[in-house]
Amino acid sequence: MSQEHWVMVALTAAMILIMLGVALTSSPRSRWYRWTRRVFWALALLAVGGSLGGAGLNAVNLCAVLLLGPPGYGALLAISAL
């Protein structure tokens, strides 16, 4: 595997460990827990979408999906299709 693959594996492992730590130490109704869950799903959605030819993973796309949620991702897909 190339270095890029190992970086992606390391980032995935780090995010899973962060999610595990948050899940074990905080209440599911806390802001920290909800924010971490939202970041995780935004990263996962953009990573899979980028692999399938949609909107890729970068800071602007991540901010759009974090702030707007699924409608933001839909807008990114529409823009990338143009």
CYANA upper distance limits for C-alpha pairs under 8 A (distance plus 0.5 A):
  1 MET  CA      5 HIS  CA      6.56
  1 MET  CA      6 TRP  CA      7.59
  2 SER  CA      6 TRP  CA      7.21
  3 GLN  CA      7 VAL  CA      6.73
  4 GLU  CA      8 MET  CA      6.77
  5 HIS  CA      9 VAL  CA      6.71
  6 TRP  CA     10 ALA  CA      6.54
  7 VAL  CA     11 LEU  CA      6.61
  8 MET  CA     12 THR  CA      6.59
  9 VAL  CA     13 ALA  CA      6.63
 10 ALA  CA     14 ALA  CA      6.58
 11 LEU  CA     15 MET  CA      6.66
 12 THR  CA     16 ILE  CA      6.69
 13 ALA  CA     17 LEU  CA      6.67
 14 ALA  CA     18 ILE  CA      6.68
 15 MET  CA     19 MET  CA      6.62
 15 MET  CA     40 PHE  CA      7.46
 16 ILE  CA     20 LEU  CA      6.58
 17 LEU  CA     21 GLY  CA      6.60
 18 ILE  CA     22 VAL  CA      6.64
 19 MET  CA     23 ALA  CA      6.47
 19 MET  CA     36 THR  CA      7.32
 19 MET  CA     37 ARG  CA      7.72
 19 MET  CA     40 PHE  CA      8.34
 20 LEU  CA     24 LEU  CA      6.62
 21 GLY  CA     25 THR  CA      6.58
 22 VAL  CA     26 SER  CA      6.20
 22 VAL  CA     32 TRP  CA      8.20
 22 VAL  CA     33 TYR  CA      6.61
 22 VAL  CA     36 THR  CA      8.15
 23 ALA  CA     27 SER  CA      7.93
 23 ALA  CA     28 PRO  CA      7.75
 23 ALA  CA     33 TYR  CA      7.52
 26 SER  CA     30 SER  CA      7.37
 26 SER  CA     32 TRP  CA      8.31
 26 SER  CA     33 TYR  CA      7.14
 27 SER  CA     33 TYR  CA      7.51
 28 PRO  CA     33 TYR  CA      6.33
 28 PRO  CA     34 ARG  CA      7.67
 29 ARG  CA     33 TYR  CA      7.42
 29 ARG  CA     34 ARG  CA      7.56
 30 SER  CA     34 ARG  CA      6.96
 31 ARG  CA     35 TRP  CA      6.47
 32 TRP  CA     36 THR  CA      6.58
 33 TYR  CA     37 ARG  CA      6.67
 34 ARG  CA     38 ARG  CA      6.62
 35 TRP  CA     39 VAL  CA      6.71
 36 THR  CA     40 PHE  CA      6.63
 37 ARG  CA     41 TRP  CA      6.78
 38 ARG  CA     42 ALA  CA      6.60
 38 ARG  CA     66 LEU  CA      7.30
 39 VAL  CA     43 LEU  CA      6.60
 39 VAL  CA     66 LEU  CA      7.10
 40 PHE  CA     44 ALA  CA      6.62
 41 TRP  CA     45 LEU  CA      6.41
 42 ALA  CA     46 LEU  CA      6.64
 42 ALA  CA     62 LEU  CA      7.08
 42 ALA  CA     65 VAL  CA      6.57
 42 ALA  CA     66 LEU  CA      6.80
 42 ALA  CA     69 GLY  CA      8.37
 43 LEU  CA     47 ALA  CA      6.48
 43 LEU  CA     57 LEU  CA      7.74
 43 LEU  CA     62 LEU  CA      7.39
 44 ALA  CA     48 VAL  CA      6.63
 45 LEU  CA     49 GLY  CA      6.38
 46 LEU  CA     50 GLY  CA      6.33
 46 LEU  CA     55 ALA  CA      6.94
 46 LEU  CA     56 GLY  CA      6.15
 46 LEU  CA     57 LEU  CA      5.69
 46 LEU  CA     61 ASN  CA      8.27
 46 LEU  CA     62 LEU  CA      7.89
 47 ALA  CA     51 SER  CA      6.77
 47 ALA  CA     56 GLY  CA      6.94
 47 ALA  CA     57 LEU  CA      6.22
 48 VAL  CA     52 LEU  CA      6.81
 49 GLY  CA     53 GLY  CA      6.77
 49 GLY  CA     54 GLY  CA      5.31
 49 GLY  CA     55 ALA  CA      6.32
 49 GLY  CA     56 GLY  CA      6.84
 50 GLY  CA     54 GLY  CA      5.48
 50 GLY  CA     55 ALA  CA      5.77
 50 GLY  CA     56 GLY  CA      4.40
 50 GLY  CA     57 LEU  CA      6.92
 51 SER  CA     56 GLY  CA      8.02
 54 GLY  CA     77 LEU  CA      6.48
 54 GLY  CA     80 SER  CA      7.06
 54 GLY  CA     81 ALA  CA      8.25
 55 ALA  CA     61 ASN  CA      7.89
 55 ALA  CA     73 TYR  CA      8.45
 55 ALA  CA     76 LEU  CA      6.51
 55 ALA  CA     77 LEU  CA      6.26
 55 ALA  CA     80 SER  CA      6.57
 56 GLY  CA     61 ASN  CA      7.82
 57 LEU  CA     61 ASN  CA      6.89
 57 LEU  CA     62 LEU  CA      7.16
 58 ASN  CA     62 LEU  CA      6.55
 59 ALA  CA     63 CYS  CA      6.63
 60 VAL  CA     64 ALA  CA      6.73
 61 ASN  CA     65 VAL  CA      6.72
 61 ASN  CA     76 LEU  CA      7.77
 62 LEU  CA     66 LEU  CA      6.51
 63 CYS  CA     67 LEU  CA      6.47
 64 ALA  CA     68 LEU  CA      6.31
 64 ALA  CA     69 GLY  CA      8.02
 64 ALA  CA     72 GLY  CA      6.11
 64 ALA  CA     73 TYR  CA      7.79
 65 VAL  CA     69 GLY  CA      5.30
 65 VAL  CA     70 PRO  CA      7.20
 65 VAL  CA     71 PRO  CA      8.33
 65 VAL  CA     72 GLY  CA      5.48
 65 VAL  CA     73 TYR  CA      5.93
 67 LEU  CA     72 GLY  CA      8.08
 68 LEU  CA     72 GLY  CA      5.18
 68 LEU  CA     73 TYR  CA      8.24
 69 GLY  CA     73 TYR  CA      7.11
 70 PRO  CA     74 GLY  CA      6.66
 71 PRO  CA     75 ALA  CA      6.66
 72 GLY  CA     76 LEU  CA      6.74
 73 TYR  CA     77 LEU  CA      6.73
 74 GLY  CA     78 ALA  CA      6.75
 75 ALA  CA     79 ILE  CA      6.65
 76 LEU  CA     80 SER  CA      6.53
 77 LEU  CA     81 ALA  CA      6.62
 78 ALA  CA     82 LEU  CA      7.18
